Amino acid sequence: MTVSAIIPSYNRHDLLLDRSLASILRQTVPVDEIVIVLDGEDDDSYHDLGLRLPTDGRIRLLNIERPDYPSDPGNFWSVQGWAARNRGLDEASGDWIAPLDDDDEWTDDHIEVLLAAAIEKNVDFAYGKSVTPWGQEYGYWPPSAMNFTDGSMVYRNGMGYRYDPHCVDRWLPADGDLWNRMVAGGVTFTFVDQLVYRYFPAER
């Protein structure tokens, strides 16, 4: 079983390197591929990050054209990173997808715990609990748009689901909208009642 980690990012190199990527590199079960997709950074920024990345053959760095995001702050928050996430899905070659935001981090056993649960239960999607710096917890059963945070999961690659910027028409963020469509489409889930993710909510 191979795992592809996907990190969408935009102009947060220090957090990306010191928090999110560092947590991937600490995993008790190593990932096989790390796809970092920059959401339309300028050439100097892109090259600067490339120079700062650790020497690791699993890491690939890409930069896409930045989408035309909505001007409304709430809608922007709901859809930011959607194109970078989808490009990461296009590039990922692993059997399993493990998303991670550039300002958050996995627990050291994130992959070990979630992949074991998915395989044991023979399901497509396994998710666990996350916690904020001030102790607020997310993550419980059943799966739905608001019941867990993005990044606290692994799921099978190749199921065909994509992040949709039109999620705002359904009054949902892109990640929650994706999960709702997965539930409606018959994707099978399991929940692990264990901390697997540290969530640092950004200001809208």
C-alpha positions in Angstrom: 0.0 0.0 0.0 1.5 3.3 -1.1 0.5 6.7 0.3 0.7 10.1 -1.4 0.7 13.2 0.8 -0.7 16.4 -0.8 0.0 19.9 0.5 -1.5 22.9 -1.2 0.2 26.1 -0.2 0.4 29.8 -0.9 3.2 32.1 0.5 3.6 30.3 3.8 7.0 28.7 3.4 8.1 28.8 7.0 4.9 27.1 8.2 5.1 24.6 5.4 8.6 23.6 6.1 8.6 23.8 9.9 5.2 22.4 10.7 3.3 20.5 7.9 6.2 19.0 6.0 8.2 18.3 9.2 5.2 16.3 10.5 5.2 14.2 7.3 8.9 13.5 7.7 8.3 12.3 11.3 5.8 9.6 10.4 6.1 6.2 12.0 4.9 4.7 8.7 6.6 6.7 5.9 4.6 8.1 3.0 5.8 7.2 -0.5 5.3 10.5 -2.2 4.9 14.2 -1.1 3.3 16.5 -3.6 3.5 20.2 -2.8 1.4 22.4 -5.0 1.8 26.1 -4.8 -1.3 28.1 -5.6 0.1 30.5 -8.1 3.2 32.0 -6.4 5.6 34.2 -8.3 8.7 32.7 -9.8 11.1 34.0 -7.2 9.0 32.6 -4.4 8.7 29.3 -6.1 12.4 29.0 -6.6 13.1 30.1 -3.1 11.0 27.3 -1.6 12.7 24.8 -4.0 16.1 25.8 -2.5 14.8 25.4 1.0 13.2 22.0 0.7 15.0 19.1 2.3 16.8 16.7 0.0 14.3 13.9 -0.3 13.5 12.0 -3.5 9.8 11.7 -2.4 9.2 15.4 -2.6 7.8 17.1 -5.8 7.2 20.8 -5.9 4.7 22.2 -8.5 3.3 25.7 -9.1 0.0 26.3 -10.8 -1.7 29.4 -12.2 -3.7 31.1 -9.4 -7.5 30.8 -10.0 -9.8 33.8 -10.1 -11.0 33.6 -6.5 -14.2 35.3 -5.3 -13.8 38.7 -3.7 -16.2 37.9 -0.8 -14.0 36.8 2.2 -16.3 34.0 3.2 -16.5 32.5 -0.2 -12.8 32.9 -0.7 -12.2 31.0 2.6 -14.5 28.3 1.3 -12.8 27.7 -2.0 -9.1 28.7 -1.5 -6.7 26.0 -2.7 -9.3 24.1 -4.7 -7.3 24.0 -7.9 -4.0 23.2 -6.1 -5.7 20.3 -4.3 -7.1 19.0 -7.6 -3.7 19.3 -9.3 -2.3 17.3 -6.3 -4.8 14.6 -6.9 -3.9 14.5 -10.6 -0.2 14.1 -9.7 -0.6 11.6 -6.9 0.4 8.0 -7.7 -0.1 6.3 -4.4 -2.9 3.9 -3.5 -4.0 6.3 -0.8 -4.3 10.0 -0.6 -3.3 11.9 2.6 -4.1 15.7 2.4 -2.4 18.2 4.7 -2.8 22.0 4.9 0.4 24.0 4.9 -0.3 25.5 8.4 -1.4 22.3 10.1 0.4 19.1 11.2 -0.1 15.4 11.6 0.5 13.4 14.7 3.6 11.2 14.3 1.4 8.1 13.9 -1.2 9.7 11.6 -0.6 7.4 8.6 0.0 4.3 10.7 -3.3 4.7 12.6 -5.6 5.7 9.7 -4.2 3.4 7.1 -4.5 0.4 9.6 -8.1 1.3 10.3 -9.0 1.6 6.6 -7.4 -1.7 5.8 -8.9 -3.5 8.8 -12.4 -2.2 8.1 -11.9 -2.6 4.3 -13.3 0.9 3.7 -12.4 3.7 1.2 -12.0 6.5 3.8 -10.7 6.7 7.4 -10.7 9.8 9.5 -9.8 10.7 13.1 -9.9 13.5 15.6 -8.2 16.9 15.4 -7.5 19.5 18.0 -6.8 23.3 17.9 -4.1 25.0 20.0 -6.7 26.1 22.5 -8.0 22.5 23.0 -11.2 22.5 20.8 -11.7 19.0 19.3 -13.2 18.0 16.0 -14.0 14.6 14.7 -16.9 12.3 15.3 -19.3 9.9 13.6 -21.1 10.0 11.2 -19.1 11.5 8.3 -20.5 14.8 7.0 -19.3 18.3 6.0 -18.9 19.6 9.5 -18.0 16.5 11.5 -14.2 16.6 11.0 -11.4 18.7 9.6 -9.6 18.6 6.3 -6.3 16.7 6.7 -7.5 14.3 9.4 -8.0 11.5 7.0 -6.7 9.1 4.4 -8.7 7.9 1.4 -8.4 5.7 -1.6 -6.9 7.2 -4.7 -8.7 7.0 -8.0 -12.4 7.3 -6.8 -12.9 10.3 -9.1 -14.0 12.9 -6.6 -12.7 16.5 -7.1 -12.9 19.7 -5.2 -15.6 21.9 -6.7 -15.4 25.8 -6.5 -19.2 25.8 -7.0 -19.5 24.5 -3.4 -20.4 28.0 -2.3 -23.7 27.6 -4.2 -24.4 24.8 -1.8 -23.3 26.9 1.2 -20.4 24.6 2.0 -16.6 24.8 2.0 -14.8 22.8 -0.7 -13.6 20.1 1.6 -16.9 19.5 3.4 -18.7 19.6 0.0 -16.3 16.9 -1.2 -17.1 14.6 1.7 -20.8 15.1 1.4 -20.6 14.0 -2.2 -18.5 11.0 -1.2 -21.1 10.0 1.3 -23.9 10.4 -1.2 -21.9 8.5 -3.8 -21.5 5.4 -1.6 -17.9 5.8 -0.4 -17.4 3.7 2.7 -16.0 5.4 5.9 -14.6 4.5 9.3 -13.9 6.8 12.2 -10.9 6.4 14.6 -11.6 7.9 18.0 -8.0 9.1 18.3 -6.1 12.3 17.8 -4.4 12.3 14.4 -4.2 16.0 13.5 -3.4 19.3 14.9 -5.5 22.0 13.4 -4.5 25.7 13.4 -7.6 27.6 12.1 -6.6 30.6 9.9 -8.5 33.9 10.2 -11.1 34.4 7.4 
